[in-house]
């Protein structure tokens, strides 16, 4: 049977994420990408204002990265990582470890962000089990998001994702994110939780809660909570899947803190959007607890495509670019432009709050809007008709563009937001 276009062909067999297919608009057929731009099958252009879920930070089809991948696939395409190793994984470790907080010493490979979190939580639970301590409780922030596999869902607090599965999740106690005026209260709640429960780990998105609407919390507050947990050997897991690799102004959001995490979860921009790969890193203290003459105390957790050589090649190339002069200049320019635009719209009657950190800009529209509702979808389509891809998180519009976005493309994105503020 002949079909007219990508949309009709898609409808025949495909099931999209985060989509109610009975009511959702048809997906857009994208046929090409370059830099900060996407191109549909009708020749229309769109600015990728969110770097395709914060992944393609060096721009789509970045030639330096694609050349590295091409070279690697002609040398070694894939080999299992249990009992074998290879040059791309080793080089990756040698380049990445120096960029991580100084207590991070070991890297474990996974497939994506959710599985990085899954591995991190299992590491924490088994760490205590190997010590002979049965700790069954996890601590997480309210409205956090850590992924869609079961342990990751358990520590996530957004019901629109987790609702049908709540009876099947791990034991989790939630606390609010700490702000300047709430730290004493949050710390008091944390103390009660840790006294009344056998807590294994505290997982958090450092400084910025992405899916919650790019909500910020304080460095001092998070540092204080981490310090309290670590006094009783509650492992601290930094989910840097969204915040990592330069988005907050530093290599990692954890770099703003005095207290370092025991475990870190990395994905998304890790491979610059070129390949599904993630990493769970940990301290020597955590790793050492899995060393034993008893085989079962090892971490018997595996993914078929662990340390995929092609994905590792993408990571290595991306790390070469991360702090290169051109990328550093663009990161600084975007941050400056965001700050200026935030000041411009801060007093607008429809702006409830506007905030920036690094290349992250978030604007809370003063409109009641469901996370996935008709008004939110109308706002999404409004931006699309103006050639800008932004995915509002309820009433929060955020911009998190590729580092390579041009000044003109960034200004067009701001103009679309200004038009939305005058329309809704």
Rosetta blueprint (number, residue, H / E / L):
1 X L
2 X L
3 X L
4 X L
5 X L
6 X H
7 X H
8 X H
9 X H
10 X H
11 X H
12 X H
13 X H
14 X L
15 X L
16 X L
17 X L
18 X L
19 X L
20 X L
21 X L
22 X L
23 X L
24 X L
25 X L
26 X L
27 X L
28 X L
29 X L
30 X E
31 X E
32 X E
33 X E
34 X E
35 X E
36 X L
37 X E
38 X E
39 X E
40 X E
41 X L
42 X L
43 X L
44 X L
45 X E
46 X E
47 X E
48 X E
49 X L
50 X L
51 X H
52 X H
53 X H
54 X H
55 X L
56 X L
57 X L
58 X L
59 X L
60 X E
61 X L
62 X L
63 X H
64 X H
65 X H
66 X H
67 X H
68 X H
69 X H
70 X H
71 X H
72 X H
73 X H
74 X H
75 X H
76 X L
77 X L
78 X L
79 X L
80 X L
81 X L
82 X L
83 X L
84 X L
85 X L
86 X L
87 X H
88 X H
89 X H
90 X H
91 X H
92 X H
93 X H
94 X H
95 X H
96 X H
97 X H
98 X H
99 X H
100 X L
101 X L
102 X L
103 X L
104 X E
105 X E
106 X E
107 X E
108 X E
109 X E
110 X E
111 X L
112 X L
113 X H
114 X H
115 X H
116 X H
117 X H
118 X H
119 X H
120 X H
121 X H
122 X H
123 X H
124 X H
125 X H
126 X H
127 X H
128 X H
129 X H
130 X H
131 X L
132 X L
133 X L
134 X L
135 X L
136 X L
137 X E
138 X E
139 X E
140 X E
141 X E
142 X L
143 X L
144 X L
145 X L
146 X L
147 X L
148 X L
149 X L
150 X H
151 X H
152 X H
153 X H
154 X H
155 X H
156 X L
157 X L
158 X L
159 X H
160 X H
161 X H
162 X H
163 X H
164 X H
165 X H
166 X H
167 X H
168 X H
169 X L
170 X L
171 X E
172 X E
173 X E
174 X E
175 X E
176 X L
177 X L
178 X L
179 X L
180 X L
181 X L
182 X L
183 X H
184 X H
185 X H
186 X H
187 X H
188 X H
189 X H
190 X H
191 X H
192 X H
193 X H
194 X H
195 X H
196 X H
197 X L
198 X L
199 X E
200 X E
201 X E
202 X E
203 X E
204 X E
205 X L
206 X L
207 X L
208 X E
209 X E
210 X L
211 X L
212 X L
213 X L
214 X L
215 X E
216 X E
217 X L
218 X L
219 X H
220 X H
221 X H
222 X H
223 X H
224 X H
225 X H
226 X H
227 X H
228 X H
229 X H
230 X H
231 X H
232 X L
233 X L
234 X L
235 X E
236 X E
237 X E
238 X E
239 X E
240 X L
241 X L
242 X L
243 X L
244 X L
245 X L
246 X L
247 X L
248 X L
249 X L
250 X L
251 X L
252 X L
253 X H
254 X H
255 X H
256 X H
257 X L
258 X L
259 X L
260 X L
261 X L
262 X L
263 X E
264 X E
265 X E
266 X E
267 X L
268 X H
269 X H
270 X H
271 X H
272 X L
273 X L
274 X L
275 X L
276 X L
277 X L
278 X E
279 X E
280 X E
281 X E
282 X E
283 X E
284 X H
285 X H
286 X H
287 X H
288 X H
289 X L
290 X L
291 X L
292 X L
293 X L
294 X L
295 X H
296 X H
297 X H
298 X L
299 X L
300 X L
301 X L
302 X L
303 X L
304 X L
305 X L
306 X L
307 X L
308 X L
309 X H
310 X H
311 X H
312 X H
313 X H
314 X H
315 X H
316 X H
317 X H
318 X H
319 X H
320 X H
321 X H
322 X H
323 X L
324 X L
325 X H
326 X H
327 X H
328 X H
329 X H
330 X H
331 X H
332 X H
333 X H
334 X H
335 X H
336 X H
337 X H
338 X H
339 X H
340 X H
341 X H
342 X H
343 X H
344 X H
345 X H
346 X L
347 X L
348 X L
349 X L
350 X L
351 X E
352 X E
353 X E
354 X E
355 X E
356 X E
357 X E
358 X L
359 X L
360 X E
361 X E
362 X E
363 X E
364 X E
365 X E
366 X L
367 X L
368 X L
369 X L
370 X L
371 X L
372 X L
373 X L
374 X H
375 X H
376 X H
377 X H
378 X H
379 X H
380 X H
381 X H
382 X H
383 X H
384 X H
385 X H
386 X L
387 X L
388 X E
389 X E
390 X L
391 X L
392 X L
393 X E
394 X L
395 X L
396 X E
397 X E
398 X E
399 X E
400 X L
401 X L
402 X L
403 X L
404 X L
405 X L
406 X L
407 X H
408 X H
409 X H
410 X H
411 X H
412 X H
413 X H
414 X H
415 X H
416 X H
417 X H
418 X H
419 X H
420 X H
421 X H
422 X H
423 X H
424 X L
